[in-house]
Amino acid sequence: MEDKSRDFEAKASRAKERFGEGKKRGKSEAKKDAQFLRENSNNPVIVGNAVVITALAGVLGWGAYKQHQAGQLDWKVAGIGASAVGLFAMADYFVSKWLFQKYPPRE
């Protein structure tokens, strides 16, 4: 019984160490991303993406709310909405990639 207890404690200790490393790495990446956004806050591609994504989220949310109120929101409608988001994300990726050639971000 004591062997199982020690084994469990050792596993818990290793898990805590790995979690701590992941937490530090996540914070570091978040700081880099925040710095990138601060440096590029006037880039028209980034600003345009923010506006369009916010508008799309609002329209989808409003539409889903209206469907729910009418009792018509089901998995088929949700799937169509998810497909629309996926298609938009794919188109946005390629359009942004092209626009970043014209308006490159600061590194």
DSSP file (Angstrom, degrees, kcal/mol; ACC not computed):
  #  RESIDUE AA STRUCTURE BP1 BP2  ACC     N-H-->O    O-->H-N    N-H-->O    O-->H-N    TCO  KAPPA ALPHA  PHI   PSI    X-CA   Y-CA   Z-CA
    1    1 A M     >        0   0    0      0, 0.0     4,-1.8     0, 0.0     5,-0.1   0.000 360.0 360.0 360.0 -38.9    0.0    0.0    0.0
    2    2 A E  H  >  +     0   0    0      1,-0.2     4,-2.6     2,-0.2     5,-0.2   0.856 360.0  56.7 -67.0 -33.7    2.9    2.4    0.8
    3    3 A D  H  > S+     0   0    0      1,-0.2     4,-2.6     2,-0.2    -1,-0.2   0.908 107.2  48.4 -63.2 -41.4    4.4    1.6   -2.6
    4    4 A K  H  > S+     0   0    0      2,-0.2     4,-2.5     1,-0.2    -1,-0.2   0.886 111.1  51.0 -65.0 -38.4    1.3    2.7   -4.3
    5    5 A S  H  X S+     0   0    0     -4,-1.8     4,-2.4     2,-0.2    -2,-0.2   0.926 112.4  45.1 -65.4 -45.1    1.2    5.9   -2.2
    6    6 A R  H  X S+     0   0    0     -4,-2.6     4,-2.5     2,-0.2    -2,-0.2   0.905 113.2  51.1 -65.1 -41.1    4.8    6.8   -3.1
    7    7 A D  H  X S+     0   0    0     -4,-2.6     4,-2.3     1,-0.2    -2,-0.2   0.912 110.9  48.6 -62.0 -42.9    4.2    6.0   -6.7
    8    8 A F  H  X S+     0   0    0     -4,-2.5     4,-2.5     1,-0.2    -2,-0.2   0.918 111.3  49.6 -63.3 -43.7    1.1    8.2   -6.7
    9    9 A E  H  X S+     0   0    0     -4,-2.4     4,-2.3     1,-0.2    -2,-0.2   0.891 110.5  50.4 -63.7 -39.3    3.1   11.1   -5.0
   10   10 A A  H  X S+     0   0    0     -4,-2.5     4,-2.3     2,-0.2    -1,-0.2   0.918 111.7  47.5 -65.0 -42.9    5.9   10.8   -7.5
   11   11 A K  H  X S+     0   0    0     -4,-2.3     4,-2.3     1,-0.2    -2,-0.2   0.902 112.0  50.3 -64.0 -40.8    3.5   10.9  -10.5
   12   12 A A  H  X S+     0   0    0     -4,-2.5     4,-2.2     2,-0.2    -2,-0.2   0.896 109.8  50.9 -64.6 -39.7    1.7   13.9   -8.9
   13   13 A S  H  X S+     0   0    0     -4,-2.3     4,-2.0     2,-0.2    -2,-0.2   0.915 111.1  47.4 -64.3 -43.6    5.0   15.7   -8.4
   14   14 A R  H  X S+     0   0    0     -4,-2.3     4,-2.4     1,-0.2    -2,-0.2   0.889 110.8  52.4 -65.0 -38.4    6.0   15.1  -12.1
   15   15 A A  H  X S+     0   0    0     -4,-2.3     4,-2.5     1,-0.2    -1,-0.2   0.901 108.1  50.9 -64.3 -40.5    2.6   16.3  -13.2
   16   16 A K  H  X S+     0   0    0     -4,-2.2     4,-2.4     2,-0.2    -1,-0.2   0.900 110.0  50.2 -63.4 -40.4    3.0   19.5  -11.2
   17   17 A E  H  X S+     0   0    0     -4,-2.0     4,-2.1     2,-0.2    -2,-0.2   0.927 112.4  46.1 -63.8 -45.0    6.4   20.1  -12.7
   18   18 A R  H  X S+     0   0    0     -4,-2.4     4,-2.4     1,-0.2    -2,-0.2   0.897 111.9  51.6 -65.5 -39.1    5.1   19.7  -16.3
   19   19 A F  H  X S+     0   0    0     -4,-2.5     4,-2.5     1,-0.2    -1,-0.2   0.916 108.8  51.3 -62.7 -42.6    2.1   21.9  -15.6
   20   20 A G  H  X S+     0   0    0     -4,-2.4     4,-2.2     2,-0.2    -1,-0.2   0.892 110.4  48.8 -61.9 -40.3    4.4   24.6  -14.3
   21   21 A E  H  X S+     0   0    0     -4,-2.1     4,-2.4     2,-0.2    -1,-0.2   0.923 112.6  47.5 -65.5 -43.8    6.6   24.4  -17.4
   22   22 A G  H  X S+     0   0    0     -4,-2.4     4,-2.5     1,-0.2    -2,-0.2   0.874 110.4  52.8 -64.4 -37.3    3.5   24.6  -19.6
   23   23 A K  H  X S+     0   0    0     -4,-2.5     4,-2.3     2,-0.2    -1,-0.2   0.918 110.4  47.0 -64.9 -43.9    2.1   27.5  -17.6
   24   24 A K  H  X S+     0   0    0     -4,-2.2     4,-2.3     2,-0.2    -2,-0.2   0.918 113.3  48.6 -63.7 -43.3    5.4   29.5  -18.0
   25   25 A R  H  X S+     0   0    0     -4,-2.4     4,-2.3     1,-0.2    -2,-0.2   0.897 111.2  50.9 -64.8 -40.0    5.5   28.7  -21.8
   26   26 A G  H  X S+     0   0    0     -4,-2.5     4,-2.3     2,-0.2    -1,-0.2   0.906 110.4  48.5 -64.3 -42.1    1.9   29.8  -22.2
   27   27 A K  H  X S+     0   0    0     -4,-2.3     4,-2.3     2,-0.2    -1,-0.2   0.908 110.8  51.4 -63.7 -41.2    2.4   33.1  -20.4
   28   28 A S  H  X S+     0   0    0     -4,-2.3     4,-2.0     1,-0.2    -2,-0.2   0.923 111.7  46.2 -62.1 -45.2    5.5   33.8  -22.5
   29   29 A E  H  X S+     0   0    0     -4,-2.3     4,-2.4     1,-0.2    -1,-0.2   0.877 110.8  53.1 -66.2 -37.2    3.6   33.1  -25.7
   30   30 A A  H  X S+     0   0    0     -4,-2.3     4,-2.4     2,-0.2    -1,-0.2   0.896 108.6  50.1 -64.7 -39.5    0.7   35.3  -24.5
   31   31 A K  H  X S+     0   0    0     -4,-2.3     4,-2.3     2,-0.2    -2,-0.2   0.905 110.8  49.4 -65.2 -40.8    3.1   38.2  -23.8
   32   32 A K  H  X S+     0   0    0     -4,-2.0     4,-2.4     2,-0.2    -2,-0.2   0.915 112.0  48.4 -64.0 -42.2    4.6   37.8  -27.3
   33   33 A D  H  X S+     0   0    0     -4,-2.4     4,-2.3     2,-0.2    -2,-0.2   0.902 111.4  49.6 -64.9 -41.0    1.1   37.8  -28.9
   34   34 A A  H  X S+     0   0    0     -4,-2.4     4,-2.2     2,-0.2    -1,-0.2   0.906 111.1  49.6 -64.8 -40.7    0.1   40.8  -26.9
   35   35 A Q  H  X S+     0   0    0     -4,-2.3     4,-2.5     2,-0.2    -2,-0.2   0.911 109.4  52.3 -63.5 -42.4    3.2   42.7  -27.9
   36   36 A F  H  X S+     0   0    0     -4,-2.4     4,-1.7     1,-0.2    -2,-0.2   0.917 110.6  47.7 -59.5 -44.4    2.6   41.8  -31.6
   37   37 A L  H  < S+     0   0    0     -4,-2.3    -1,-0.2     1,-0.2    -2,-0.2   0.882 110.9  51.0 -66.7 -37.7   -0.9   43.2  -31.4
   38   38 A R  H >< S+     0   0    0     -4,-2.2     3,-1.0     1,-0.2    -2,-0.2   0.924 112.2  46.6 -63.8 -42.8    0.3   46.4  -29.7
   39   39 A E  H 3< S+     0   0    0     -4,-2.5     3,-0.3     1,-0.2    -1,-0.2   0.799 120.6  38.5 -69.5 -28.1    2.9   46.9  -32.4
   40   40 A N  T >< S+     0   0    0     -4,-1.7     3,-1.8    -5,-0.2    -1,-0.2   0.063  75.4 119.1-111.2  23.7    0.5   46.2  -35.2
   41   41 A S  T <  S+     0   0    0     -3,-1.0    -1,-0.2     1,-0.3    -2,-0.1   0.693  80.0  47.7 -66.8 -16.6   -2.6   47.9  -33.9
   42   42 A N  T 3  S+     0   0    0     -3,-0.3    -1,-0.3    -4,-0.1    -2,-0.1   0.327  80.2 118.4-104.4   7.8   -2.7   50.3  -36.9
   43   43 A N    <>  -     0   0    0     -3,-1.8     4,-2.4     1,-0.2     5,-0.2  -0.625  61.6-143.2 -73.9 124.5   -2.2   47.6  -39.5
   44   44 A P  H  > S+     0   0    0      0, 0.0     4,-2.3     0, 0.0     5,-0.2   0.785  96.9  56.2 -63.5 -27.0   -5.4   47.6  -41.7
   45   45 A V  H  > S+     0   0    0     58,-0.2     4,-2.4     2,-0.2     5,-0.2   0.936 111.0  42.5 -69.3 -45.1   -5.4   43.8  -42.2
   46   46 A I  H  > S+     0   0    0      2,-0.2     4,-2.2    -3,-0.2    -1,-0.2   0.918 116.7  47.2 -68.2 -43.4   -5.5   43.2  -38.4
   47   47 A V  H  X S+     0   0    0     -4,-2.4     4,-2.3     2,-0.2    -2,-0.2   0.923 112.8  49.8 -63.8 -43.6   -8.0   45.9  -37.8
   48   48 A G  H  X S+     0   0    0     -4,-2.3     4,-2.7    -5,-0.2     5,-0.2   0.907 109.8  50.8 -61.9 -42.4  -10.2   44.7  -40.6
   49   49 A N  H  X S+     0   0    0     -4,-2.4     4,-2.7     1,-0.2     5,-0.3   0.918 109.7  50.6 -61.0 -43.1  -10.1   41.1  -39.4
   50   50 A A  H  X S+     0   0    0     -4,-2.2     4,-2.0     1,-0.2    -2,-0.2   0.922 113.4  44.9 -61.8 -44.0  -11.1   42.2  -35.9
   51   51 A V  H  X S+     0   0    0     -4,-2.3     4,-2.4     2,-0.2    -2,-0.2   0.936 115.9  45.5 -66.3 -46.5  -14.1   44.2  -37.2
   52   52 A V  H  X S+     0   0    0     -4,-2.7     4,-2.7     2,-0.2     5,-0.2   0.908 113.6  48.6 -66.4 -42.4  -15.2   41.5  -39.6
   53   53 A I  H  X S+     0   0    0     -4,-2.7     4,-2.4    -5,-0.2    -1,-0.2   0.900 112.2  49.4 -65.5 -40.1  -14.9   38.7  -37.1
   54   54 A T  H  X S+     0   0    0     -4,-2.0     4,-2.2    -5,-0.3    -2,-0.2   0.917 112.7  47.5 -63.7 -43.0  -16.8   40.7  -34.5
   55   55 A A  H  X S+     0   0    0     -4,-2.4     4,-2.6     2,-0.2    -2,-0.2   0.919 112.0  49.7 -64.9 -43.1  -19.6   41.4  -37.0
   56   56 A L  H  X S+     0   0    0     -4,-2.7     4,-2.7     1,-0.2     5,-0.2   0.916 111.0  49.4 -62.3 -42.9  -19.8   37.8  -38.1
   57   57 A A  H  X S+     0   0    0     -4,-2.4     4,-2.5     1,-0.2    -1,-0.2   0.909 112.0  49.0 -63.0 -41.4  -20.0   36.6  -34.5
   58   58 A G  H  X S+     0   0    0     -4,-2.2     4,-2.7     2,-0.2    -2,-0.2   0.919 112.3  47.0 -64.0 -44.0  -22.7   39.1  -33.7
   59   59 A V  H  X S+     0   0    0     -4,-2.6     4,-2.7     2,-0.2    -2,-0.2   0.928 114.4  46.7 -64.9 -45.3  -24.8   38.2  -36.8
   60   60 A L  H  X S+     0   0    0     -4,-2.7     4,-2.5    -5,-0.2    -2,-0.2   0.907 114.1  48.1 -63.8 -41.3  -24.4   34.4  -36.1
   61   61 A G  H  X S+     0   0    0     -4,-2.5     4,-2.3    -5,-0.2    -2,-0.2   0.921 113.1  47.0 -64.8 -43.9  -25.3   35.0  -32.4
   62   62 A W  H  X S+     0   0    0     -4,-2.7     4,-2.4     2,-0.2    -2,-0.2   0.919 113.5  48.8 -63.7 -43.2  -28.3   37.1  -33.2
   63   63 A G  H  X S+     0   0    0     -4,-2.7     4,-2.4     1,-0.2    -2,-0.2   0.906 111.5  49.0 -63.4 -41.7  -29.5   34.6  -35.8
   64   64 A A  H  X S+     0   0    0     -4,-2.5     4,-2.6     2,-0.2    -1,-0.2   0.894 110.6  51.3 -65.1 -39.1  -29.1   31.7  -33.4
   65   65 A Y  H  X S+     0   0    0     -4,-2.3     4,-2.7     2,-0.2    -2,-0.2   0.928 111.0  47.5 -62.9 -44.7  -31.0   33.6  -30.8
   66   66 A K  H  X S+     0   0    0     -4,-2.4     4,-1.8     2,-0.2    -2,-0.2   0.905 112.4  49.5 -64.0 -40.9  -33.9   34.3  -33.2
   67   67 A Q  H  <>S+     0   0    0     -4,-2.4     5,-2.8     2,-0.2     6,-0.8   0.907 111.8  49.3 -63.0 -41.6  -33.9   30.7  -34.3
   68   68 A H  H ><5S+     0   0    0     -4,-2.6     3,-1.2     4,-0.2    -2,-0.2   0.919 109.0  51.5 -64.2 -43.9  -34.0   29.6  -30.6
   69   69 A Q  H 3<5S+     0   0    0     -4,-2.7    -1,-0.2     1,-0.3    -2,-0.2   0.853 111.2  48.3 -61.7 -34.4  -36.9   32.0  -29.8
   70   70 A A  T 3<5S-     0   0    0     -4,-1.8    -1,-0.3    -5,-0.2    -2,-0.2   0.503 114.5-118.5 -84.1  -3.4  -38.9   30.6  -32.7
   71   71 A G  T < 5S+     0   0    0     -3,-1.2    -3,-0.2    -4,-0.4    -2,-0.1   0.728  86.5 110.5  74.7  21.6  -38.1   27.0  -31.6
   72   72 A Q      < +     0   0    0     -5,-2.8     2,-0.7    -6,-0.2    -4,-0.2   0.372  36.3 114.0-109.6   2.2  -36.3   26.3  -34.9
   73   73 A L        +     0   0    0     -6,-0.8     2,-0.2    -9,-0.1    -9,-0.0  -0.664  39.6 146.4 -80.3 114.4  -32.8   26.0  -33.6
   74   74 A D     >  -     0   0    0     -2,-0.7     4,-2.3     1,-0.0     5,-0.2  -0.732  64.2 -84.7-134.5-174.9  -31.6   22.4  -34.1
   75   75 A W  H  > S+     0   0    0     -2,-0.2     4,-2.5     1,-0.2     5,-0.2   0.810 124.0  57.6 -68.1 -29.1  -28.4   20.6  -34.9
   76   76 A K  H  > S+     0   0    0      2,-0.2     4,-2.1     1,-0.2    -1,-0.2   0.943 109.5  43.9 -65.4 -46.3  -28.9   21.0  -38.6
   77   77 A V  H  > S+     0   0    0      2,-0.2     4,-2.2     1,-0.2    -2,-0.2   0.907 114.2  50.5 -64.7 -41.9  -29.0   24.8  -38.3
   78   78 A A  H  X S+     0   0    0     -4,-2.3     4,-2.5     1,-0.2    -1,-0.2   0.893 109.5  51.8 -63.2 -39.0  -26.1   24.8  -35.9
   79   79 A G  H  X S+     0   0    0     -4,-2.5     4,-2.3     2,-0.2    -1,-0.2   0.882 108.0  50.9 -64.6 -39.0  -24.1   22.7  -38.4
   80   80 A I  H  X S+     0   0    0     -4,-2.1     4,-2.2     2,-0.2    -1,-0.2   0.912 111.3  48.7 -64.1 -41.9  -24.9   25.2  -41.2
   81   81 A G  H  X S+     0   0    0     -4,-2.2     4,-2.1     2,-0.2    -2,-0.2   0.910 111.2  49.4 -63.5 -42.2  -23.6   28.0  -38.9
   82   82 A A  H  X S+     0   0    0     -4,-2.5     4,-2.2     1,-0.2    -2,-0.2   0.880 110.2  51.6 -65.0 -37.4  -20.5   26.0  -38.0
   83   83 A S  H  X S+     0   0    0     -4,-2.3     4,-2.7     2,-0.2    -1,-0.2   0.896 107.8  52.3 -64.6 -39.8  -19.9   25.4  -41.7
   84   84 A A  H  X S+     0   0    0     -4,-2.2     4,-2.5     1,-0.2    -2,-0.2   0.907 109.0  49.7 -62.6 -41.3  -20.3   29.1  -42.5
   85   85 A V  H  X S+     0   0    0     -4,-2.1     4,-2.6     2,-0.2    -2,-0.2   0.918 111.4  49.3 -63.5 -42.7  -17.7   29.9  -39.8
   86   86 A G  H  X S+     0   0    0     -4,-2.2     4,-2.2     2,-0.2    -2,-0.2   0.914 111.9  47.4 -63.5 -43.6  -15.3   27.3  -41.3
   87   87 A L  H  X S+     0   0    0     -4,-2.7     4,-2.4     2,-0.2     5,-0.2   0.906 112.7  49.8 -63.6 -41.5  -15.7   28.7  -44.8
   88   88 A F  H  X S+     0   0    0     -4,-2.5     4,-3.1    -5,-0.2     5,-0.2   0.926 109.5  51.4 -62.1 -44.2  -15.2   32.2  -43.6
   89   89 A A  H  X S+     0   0    0     -4,-2.6     4,-2.2     1,-0.2    -2,-0.2   0.904 110.9  48.3 -61.4 -41.3  -12.0   31.2  -41.7
   90   90 A M  H  X S+     0   0    0     -4,-2.2     4,-1.8     2,-0.2    -1,-0.2   0.939 114.8  44.3 -65.0 -46.4  -10.6   29.6  -44.8
   91   91 A A  H  X S+     0   0    0     -4,-2.4     4,-2.6     1,-0.2     5,-0.2   0.906 112.6  52.7 -64.1 -41.0  -11.4   32.6  -47.0
   92   92 A D  H  X S+     0   0    0     -4,-3.1     4,-2.8    -5,-0.2     5,-0.3   0.881 106.0  54.7 -62.4 -39.2  -10.1   35.0  -44.3
   93   93 A Y  H  X S+     0   0    0     -4,-2.2     4,-2.3    -5,-0.2    -1,-0.2   0.950 112.9  40.8 -59.3 -50.5   -6.8   33.1  -44.1
   94   94 A F  H  X S+     0   0    0     -4,-1.8     4,-2.0     2,-0.2    -2,-0.2   0.890 116.8  47.9 -70.1 -39.3   -6.1   33.4  -47.8
   95   95 A V  H  X S+     0   0    0     -4,-2.6     4,-2.7     2,-0.2    -1,-0.2   0.923 113.9  47.5 -66.1 -43.1   -7.3   36.9  -48.2
   96   96 A S  H  X S+     0   0    0     -4,-2.8     4,-2.7    -5,-0.2    -2,-0.2   0.899 109.0  54.2 -64.6 -39.7   -5.2   38.0  -45.1
   97   97 A K  H  X S+     0   0    0     -4,-2.3     4,-0.6    -5,-0.3    -1,-0.2   0.915 112.2  44.5 -59.7 -42.9   -2.2   36.2  -46.4
   98   98 A W  H >X S+     0   0    0     -4,-2.0     3,-0.9     1,-0.2     4,-0.8   0.916 114.4  48.4 -67.2 -44.2   -2.5   38.1  -49.7
   99   99 A L  H >X S+     0   0    0     -4,-2.7     4,-2.9     1,-0.2     3,-0.6   0.828 101.6  63.4 -68.3 -30.8   -3.1   41.4  -47.9
  100  100 A F  H 3< S+     0   0    0     -4,-2.7    -1,-0.2     1,-0.2    -2,-0.2   0.734  96.6  59.8 -66.5 -19.6   -0.2   40.9  -45.6
  101  101 A Q  H << S+     0   0    0     -3,-0.9    -1,-0.2    -4,-0.6    -2,-0.2   0.851 112.5  37.9 -71.9 -34.3    2.0   41.0  -48.7
  102  102 A K  H << S+     0   0    0     -4,-0.8    -2,-0.2    -3,-0.6    -1,-0.1   0.867 132.5  26.9 -80.6 -39.3    0.7   44.5  -49.3
  103  103 A Y  S  < S-     0   0    0     -4,-2.9    -1,-0.2   -60,-0.0   -58,-0.2  -0.705  85.4-163.1-123.9  76.6    0.7   45.6  -45.7
  104  104 A P        -     0   0    0      0, 0.0    -3,-0.1     0, 0.0     2,-0.1  -0.314  18.1-120.6 -67.0 143.0    3.3   43.6  -43.9
  105  105 A P        -     0   0    0      0, 0.0     2,-0.3     0, 0.0   -65,-0.1  -0.412  28.3-103.8 -75.6 156.8    3.1   43.4  -40.1
  106  106 A R              0   0    0    -70,-0.2   -67,-0.1     1,-0.1   -66,-0.1  -0.610 360.0 360.0 -76.1 140.7    5.9   44.5  -37.9
  107  107 A E              0   0    0     -2,-0.3    -1,-0.1   -68,-0.1   -71,-0.1   0.445 360.0 360.0 -91.6 360.0    7.9   41.7  -36.5
